[in-house]
Amino acid sequence: MAKKKRNTTKNKKKPIRRKKNNRKRSLKRYAIRITLLAVLLFGLFIGLLFSSVYLGLWESIPDSYTLRNIKNADASEIYSEDGVILGRVYAENRTNIRFKDIPLCAINALIATEDARFYQHKGVDKRSMLRVLVKSLLLRNRNAGGGSTLSQQLAKNLYPRKNHGIMTIPVCKIKEAIIASRLERIYTKREVLQLYLNTVSFGENVYGIESATHRFFNKSAKHLKTEEAALLIGMLKAPSYYNPRLHKKRSLERRNVVLQQMEKYDFLTEKETKRLQQKTLVINYNRQTPNNGLAPYLRERIRVEANKILQNYPKKDGSFYNIYRDGLRIKTTINAQMQSYAEQSVKTHMQKLQQLFYKHWSKTKPWNGKNTLLSDSKYHSERYKKLKRQGKTTSEINKIFSTKIDMKIFTWQGEKNVKMSPMDSIRHFIQLLNTGFLALEPNSGKIKVWIGGIDFNYFKYDHIKAERQVGSVFKPIVYTTAIEEGISPYNYLSNARKTYREYDNWSPRNADNRYDGFYSMEGALA
């Protein structure tokens, strides 16, 4: 009986397929193991990185006690007797504001734009945080940002980032996450919002929403309208880039984006959003600096003297008040209305005197040609001293001083941009008349008006403090007192020079140094 032949070809192919399948399974298992190992190593690395940051190995992390005692630098304000803010003294231009004075529209705009899940998280958005870490560590994207909650942004504002090379982003993000978590354990959500809006920068050395509102709208934050709040919150992304004074169109577009975000998260209806977006951008810019505003010379005097006075009034902890950081409210006896009228009167009167001066002196020495006054002013100028330090020759310096350049100068019509040589600018400035004006209440000695010069921006010297005789201006006071004391206008008094030993040997002298004869009051006043 014949035997059937086996299909050896078929039997031989099966082991080959098994080997291929086994190889695929092995590769798959290997890939899974590698992936799991990579994830494990990455997780281990993140854990070690987190621990090292938490322990302060990269930089110190503020503890809970420090975070409980956060105090932003607060500008000190100088007030007139009638409650007008004359000016502010600060290291950072900030006025801290309470939560109840922050309008709801500003809160809503902030949450809608910067942290829509603010009330759901506890300081850190874990998904966003992981995304940033993966981008910065695995993809080496040093610009990987975003994902920061308001609490993390607050941490960044309070404790600015330091450079750690390629590890800067992950280290700083972890540091901010740790601080944010601690902040939210210490403070309520309202307190976090209050801290944030008092801390954040709006550019131009303006910090906090209260100071920003005064700068761009000349009012308090509690009076902000919705479109105004949206504009300010929109600036937070890039304060200079979206500055409404410098970039009106750009700022308007950003404001409308914020309004759109407010609609997206149900803070505004579609109808309200469209109505607000159609509004033109209107600001009431109020840049109050030490160089402008009412009574700048007095404010400078207060700034210098206040720190000396504050040394006599220590705090309870023994430290001393700081006019730049402690938010002091300094009340003066200056009357804002009188000060304003006086400043305008001085400006008007000095302009008239300046015209008379020009008419009389402009075509004569010492303003034309070479003379001691002009050359002395040149040699004492900062420009001349700087050129000498650079090793310039006399010929080179003279050429520079004779070459016209673009510059800003003071004029009675306001600051002007002109093309003028440094020598011409010296000639211009030494011809300008200046003055001081002081008004006080005779019975109390309270100072009501203090004007130290014609323009504090250009002329820092305070003429009120000038140690010069007041001359004949003081005669009415002296002679009125004499009459009240019963001295007759026709009584004759000796013109002899007299020394008052009880007043540090004060010995007034006559301009002509003549001390003979006798004078009556009538003759002296004539």
C-alpha positions in Angstrom: 0.0 0.0 0.0 1.4 3.2 -1.1 2.1 6.0 1.5 1.0 9.6 1.0 3.7 12.1 0.7 3.7 14.9 3.3 3.5 18.5 2.3 6.9 19.4 3.5 6.8 22.8 1.9 3.9 23.9 4.0 5.4 22.6 7.2 8.6 24.4 6.6 7.0 27.8 6.2 5.2 27.8 9.6 8.3 28.2 11.8 9.4 31.2 9.7 6.1 33.0 10.4 6.3 32.2 14.0 9.8 33.7 14.2 8.7 36.9 12.5 5.7 37.3 14.8 7.9 36.6 17.8 10.4 39.2 16.6 7.6 41.8 16.3 6.3 41.0 19.7 9.8 41.3 21.1 10.3 44.7 19.4 7.0 45.9 20.7 7.7 44.7 24.2 11.1 46.4 24.0 9.6 49.6 22.8 7.1 49.5 25.6 9.8 48.9 28.1 12.0 51.7 26.7 9.0 54.1 26.8 8.1 53.1 30.3 11.7 53.5 31.3 11.8 56.9 29.7 8.6 57.9 31.4 9.9 56.6 34.7 13.3 58.3 34.3 11.5 61.6 33.3 9.2 61.3 36.3 12.2 60.5 38.5 14.0 63.5 37.1 11.0 65.8 37.6 10.7 64.5 41.2 14.4 65.2 41.9 14.1 68.6 40.2 11.0 69.4 42.2 12.7 68.3 45.5 15.9 70.3 44.7 13.8 73.4 44.1 11.6 72.8 47.1 14.7 72.4 49.3 16.1 75.7 48.0 19.1 74.2 46.2 18.7 76.5 43.2 17.5 79.6 45.1 15.8 80.3 48.3 12.0 79.8 48.5 10.0 82.1 50.8 8.4 80.3 53.7 4.9 80.8 55.0 5.9 83.4 57.6 7.4 85.6 54.9 4.4 85.2 52.6 2.1 86.1 55.4 3.9 89.4 55.8 4.0 90.6 52.2 4.1 94.4 51.9 4.3 96.1 48.6 6.2 99.4 48.5 3.6 102.1 48.7 4.1 105.6 47.4 3.9 108.5 49.9 1.5 111.3 48.9 1.8 115.0 49.7 -1.5 116.8 50.2 -2.4 120.5 50.3 -4.5 121.9 53.2 -7.6 121.6 51.0 -7.0 117.9 50.2 -5.5 118.1 46.8 -2.6 115.7 46.0 0.4 117.9 45.2 2.6 114.9 44.3 4.0 111.5 45.2 7.3 110.2 46.5 8.2 106.7 45.6 10.7 104.0 44.6 7.8 102.3 42.8 4.8 104.4 41.8 2.1 102.4 43.6 -0.9 103.1 45.7 -2.3 99.9 47.3 -6.0 99.5 47.1 -8.5 97.3 49.1 -10.5 94.6 47.4 -13.8 96.4 48.0 -12.5 99.4 46.0 -11.6 97.3 43.0 -14.5 97.4 40.5 -16.1 94.0 39.5 -15.5 94.7 35.8 -11.7 94.8 36.4 -11.9 91.5 38.4 -14.0 89.9 35.6 -11.7 91.2 32.9 -8.6 89.8 34.7 -10.1 86.3 35.3 -11.5 86.0 31.7 -8.1 87.0 30.2 -5.5 85.5 32.5 -7.0 82.6 34.4 -10.5 81.4 33.6 -10.3 78.5 36.1 -9.1 80.8 38.9 -11.9 79.7 41.3 -11.5 76.0 40.5 -7.7 75.4 41.1 -5.6 75.8 44.3 -2.9 77.9 42.8 -1.5 75.6 40.0 -3.0 74.3 36.8 -1.3 70.9 36.6 -2.0 70.2 33.0 -0.6 73.5 31.8 2.3 73.1 34.2 3.2 69.6 32.7 3.0 71.0 29.2 5.5 73.8 30.0 7.9 71.3 31.6 7.8 68.9 28.6 8.4 71.8 26.2 11.2 73.3 28.1 13.0 70.0 29.2 12.4 67.6 26.3 12.0 70.0 23.4 14.5 72.5 24.7 12.1 75.4 24.1 13.5 78.2 26.3 10.5 80.4 25.4 8.0 77.8 26.6 5.7 79.9 28.7 2.0 80.3 29.5 0.1 78.0 31.7 0.6 80.3 34.7 -2.3 80.9 37.0 -2.8 84.3 38.6 -1.3 82.9 41.8 1.8 81.8 39.9 2.0 85.2 38.1 1.8 86.9 41.5 4.7 84.7 42.8 6.7 85.8 39.7 5.9 89.5 40.4 6.8 89.2 44.1 10.0 87.1 43.5 11.5 87.9 40.1 13.2 85.1 38.1 16.9 84.4 38.2 19.0 82.9 35.5 19.7 79.2 35.7 20.8 78.6 32.1 18.8 76.0 30.2 17.1 75.1 33.4 15.7 78.6 34.0 12.1 77.9 32.8 11.6 74.6 34.6 13.2 75.8 37.9 11.3 79.1 37.9 8.0 77.4 37.0 8.4 74.9 39.9 9.4 77.7 42.3 6.4 79.8 41.3 4.1 76.7 41.6 5.4 76.1 45.2 5.0 79.7 46.1 1.5 79.9 44.5 0.3 76.8 46.5 1.6 78.4 49.7 -0.1 81.7 48.8 -3.5 80.0 48.3 -3.2 78.2 51.6 -2.5 81.5 53.4 -4.8 83.9 51.5 -8.4 83.8 50.3 -9.1 84.1 46.6 -10.1 87.7 47.1 -6.9 88.5 48.9 -4.9 86.9 46.1 -6.7 89.1 43.5 -6.1 92.2 45.7 -2.4 91.3 46.0 -2.1 90.7 42.3 -3.8 93.9 41.2 -1.6 95.9 43.7 1.6 94.2 42.5 1.4 94.0 38.7 3.3 96.5 36.4 1.6 98.7 33.9 4.8 100.1 32.5 6.2 103.7 33.0 7.2 102.7 36.6 3.5 102.4 37.4 2.5 99.5 39.7 -1.0 98.4 40.7 -4.3 99.2 39.2 -5.0 102.3 41.4 -1.8 104.1 40.2 -2.4 102.9 36.6 -6.0 104.4 36.7 -4.7 107.7 37.9 -2.0 107.7 35.2 -4.2 106.8 32.2 -7.6 108.1 33.3 -6.8 110.6 36.1 -9.3 109.1 38.6 -9.5 106.3 41.2 -9.8 102.7 40.2 -13.3 102.4 41.8 -14.7 104.7 39.1 -13.4 102.6 36.2 -15.8 101.8 33.4 -15.9 98.3 31.8 -14.1 99.4 28.6 -11.5 101.2 30.7 -10.9 98.2 32.9 -10.5 96.0 29.8 -7.9 98.4 28.4 -5.8 98.3 31.6 -6.1 94.5 31.9 -5.1 94.2 28.3 -1.9 96.0 29.0 -0.7 93.3 31.4 0.4 91.1 28.5 3.0 93.6 27.4 2.7 97.0 29.1 4.9 99.0 26.7 3.6 97.3 23.5 0.0 98.0 24.5 0.5 101.4 26.0 -2.6 103.5 24.9 -0.6 106.7 24.9 2.1 105.4 22.6 0.1 102.8 20.5 -3.5 103.7 20.4 -4.6 101.4 17.6 -2.7 98.4 19.1 -4.2 99.1 22.6 -7.7 99.4 21.2 -7.4 96.0 19.5 -6.1 94.4 22.7 -9.0 96.0 24.7 -11.5 94.5 22.3 -9.9 91.1 22.7 -10.3 91.3 26.5 -14.0 92.3 26.0 -14.4 89.3 23.8 -12.9 87.0 26.5 -15.4 88.5 29.0 -18.2 87.5 26.7 -16.8 84.0 26.2 -16.8 83.4 30.0 -20.3 85.0 30.4 -19.2 88.2 32.1 -20.8 90.2 29.3 -23.6 89.5 26.9 -23.0 89.6 23.1 -25.0 92.9 22.9 -22.9 94.5 25.6 -19.6 93.3 24.0 -20.5 94.8 20.6 -21.6 98.1 22.2 -18.3 98.4 24.2 -16.1 97.3 21.3 -17.6 100.1 19.2 -16.4 102.8 21.7 -13.4 104.9 20.7 -10.4 104.7 22.9 -10.3 107.7 25.3 -7.7 108.3 28.0 -7.1 111.2 30.3 -3.3 110.9 30.6 -1.9 112.4 33.8 1.9 111.9 34.2 2.7 113.4 37.5 6.4 113.4 38.1 8.7 115.2 40.6 9.3 117.8 37.7 5.7 118.8 37.2 2.5 119.3 39.0 1.8 121.9 41.8 4.6 123.1 44.1 7.5 120.9 42.8 10.1 122.9 44.7 8.2 122.4 48.0 7.8 118.7 47.3 11.5 118.4 46.7 12.1 120.1 50.0 9.7 117.8 51.8 11.4 114.7 50.2 14.8 115.8 51.5 13.6 116.9 55.0 11.0 114.1 55.6 13.6 111.3 56.1 15.4 113.4 58.7 12.2 114.1 60.6 11.1 110.4 60.4 14.2 109.4 62.3 12.5 110.8 65.4 9.4 108.6 65.0 10.4 104.9 64.9 7.8 102.1 64.3 6.7 99.7 67.0 9.3 97.2 65.8 12.1 99.8 66.1 12.6 100.3 62.4 12.1 103.7 60.8 9.5 104.9 58.3 10.7 105.2 54.7 9.1 108.0 52.6 9.7 105.9 49.5 8.0 102.7 50.6 5.7 103.2 53.5 2.8 105.0 51.9 2.8 108.0 54.2 0.2 110.8 53.9 2.0 114.1 54.3 -0.2 117.1 54.9 1.1 120.6 54.2 -0.3 124.1 54.8 -0.1 124.9 51.1 -3.4 126.1 49.6 -3.7 124.4 46.2 -5.8 127.2 44.7 -3.5 129.9 45.9 -0.5 127.9 44.7 -2.0 127.5 41.3 -2.9 131.2 40.9 0.6 132.2 42.1 2.4 129.9 39.7 0.3 131.3 36.8 0.9 134.8 38.0 4.7 134.3 38.3 4.8 132.8 34.8 2.8 135.7 33.3 4.7 138.4 35.0 8.2 136.9 34.4 7.3 136.6 30.7 6.7 140.3 30.6 9.9 141.1 32.5 11.8 138.7 30.2 10.7 140.7 27.1 11.8 143.9 28.7 15.1 142.3 29.5 15.6 141.1 25.9 14.7 144.5 24.6 17.3 146.2 26.8 20.2 143.7 26.7 19.9 141.4 23.7 22.2 143.5 21.5 24.9 144.2 24.0 27.6 142.3 26.0 27.9 139.9 27.8 25.6 138.0 25.4 27.6 138.5 22.2 31.2 137.7 21.4 33.8 136.3 23.8 33.5 137.2 27.5 34.1 135.8 30.9 30.4 135.0 31.7 29.9 132.8 28.6 33.3 131.1 28.9 32.8 130.4 32.6 29.4 128.9 31.9 30.9 126.7 29.2 33.8 125.5 31.4 31.5 124.6 34.2 29.0 122.7 32.0 28.8 118.9 32.2 29.3 118.6 28.5 32.7 120.4 28.7 33.9 118.3 31.6 32.9 115.1 29.9 34.8 116.1 26.7 37.9 116.9 28.7 37.8 113.5 30.4 37.6 112.0 27.0 40.9 113.7 26.1 39.5 116.1 23.5 41.7 119.1 22.5 40.6 122.7 23.0 40.1 123.0 19.2 37.9 119.9 19.1 35.8 121.0 22.1 35.3 124.5 20.5 34.1 122.8 17.3 31.7 120.6 19.2 30.3 123.6 21.1 29.8 125.5 17.8 28.0 122.6 16.0 24.2 122.7 15.9 22.5 119.6 17.3 18.9 118.6 18.2 18.0 119.5 21.8 15.2 120.4 24.0 15.1 123.8 25.7 12.9 125.8 28.1 10.9 128.6 26.6 8.2 130.7 28.1 5.7 129.0 25.7 6.8 125.6 27.0 9.5 123.0 26.2 10.6 123.1 22.6 12.6 120.8 20.3 15.2 123.0 18.5 18.4 122.7 16.5 21.0 124.7 18.4 24.7 124.7 19.2 25.7 124.0 22.8 27.2 127.5 22.9 23.9 129.0 21.8 22.0 127.0 24.4 24.3 128.5 27.1 23.7 132.0 25.7 19.9 131.2 25.8 19.8 129.9 29.4 22.0 132.5 31.1 19.7 135.2 29.8 16.6 133.7 31.4 15.2 135.5 34.4 14.3 133.5 37.5 12.6 134.2 40.8 11.1 132.9 44.0 7.7 133.5 45.6 6.7 132.8 49.1 3.3 133.6 50.8 2.6 132.8 54.4 -0.1 133.5 57.0 1.3 136.3 59.3 -0.5 135.2 62.4 0.3 131.5 62.3 3.4 131.4 60.0 1.7 128.8 57.8 3.1 128.7 54.3 0.4 129.0 51.7 2.5 129.3 48.5 6.0 128.1 47.7 7.5 128.8 44.3 11.2 128.2 44.1 11.7 129.0 40.4 10.2 129.3 36.9 10.5 125.6 36.0 11.7 122.8 38.2 12.5 120.5 35.3 15.2 122.8 34.0 16.1 124.9 37.1 16.5 122.8 40.3 17.9 125.6 42.4 15.2 126.8 44.9 15.3 130.6 45.2 13.2 130.4 48.4 16.2 129.0 50.1 18.6 131.6 48.7 20.6 133.3 51.4 20.2 136.7 50.0 18.9 140.0 51.4 15.3 140.7 50.4 16.2 144.4 50.0 13.5 147.0 49.9 10.7 144.4 49.8 11.1 144.1 53.5 10.8 147.8 54.2 7.0 147.9 54.6 7.2 145.3 57.4 9.9 147.2 59.2 8.4 150.6 58.8 4.8 149.4 59.7 6.2 147.9 62.9 8.0 151.1 63.7 4.8 153.2 63.3 2.9 150.7 65.4 5.5 151.2 68.1 4.9 155.0 68.1 7.9 156.2 66.1 7.0 159.2 64.0 7.8 159.3 60.3 9.5 162.7 60.9 11.8 161.5 63.8 15.5 161.6 62.8 17.7 158.6 63.5 21.5 158.2 63.2 22.8 156.6 60.1 25.8 155.2 62.0 26.6 151.5 61.5 25.5 149.3 64.3 26.5 145.7 65.4 23.8 143.5 67.1 25.9 141.2 69.3 22.8 139.3 70.5 22.2 138.3 66.9 25.6 136.7 66.1 27.2 140.1 65.6 25.0 140.9 62.7 26.1 144.3 61.3 24.0 145.5 58.3 25.7 147.9 55.9 24.7 150.5 53.4 25.3 149.8 49.7 27.5 152.9 49.4 29.3 152.2 52.7 28.5 155.7 53.9 27.3 156.0 57.5 27.2 159.7 58.3 24.3 162.0 59.0 20.7 161.4 60.1 17.6 160.1 58.3 13.9 160.2 59.0 11.5 157.4 57.9 10.2 159.7 55.2 13.7 160.3 53.8 14.7 156.7 54.0 11.6 155.6 52.0 11.9 158.4 49.4 
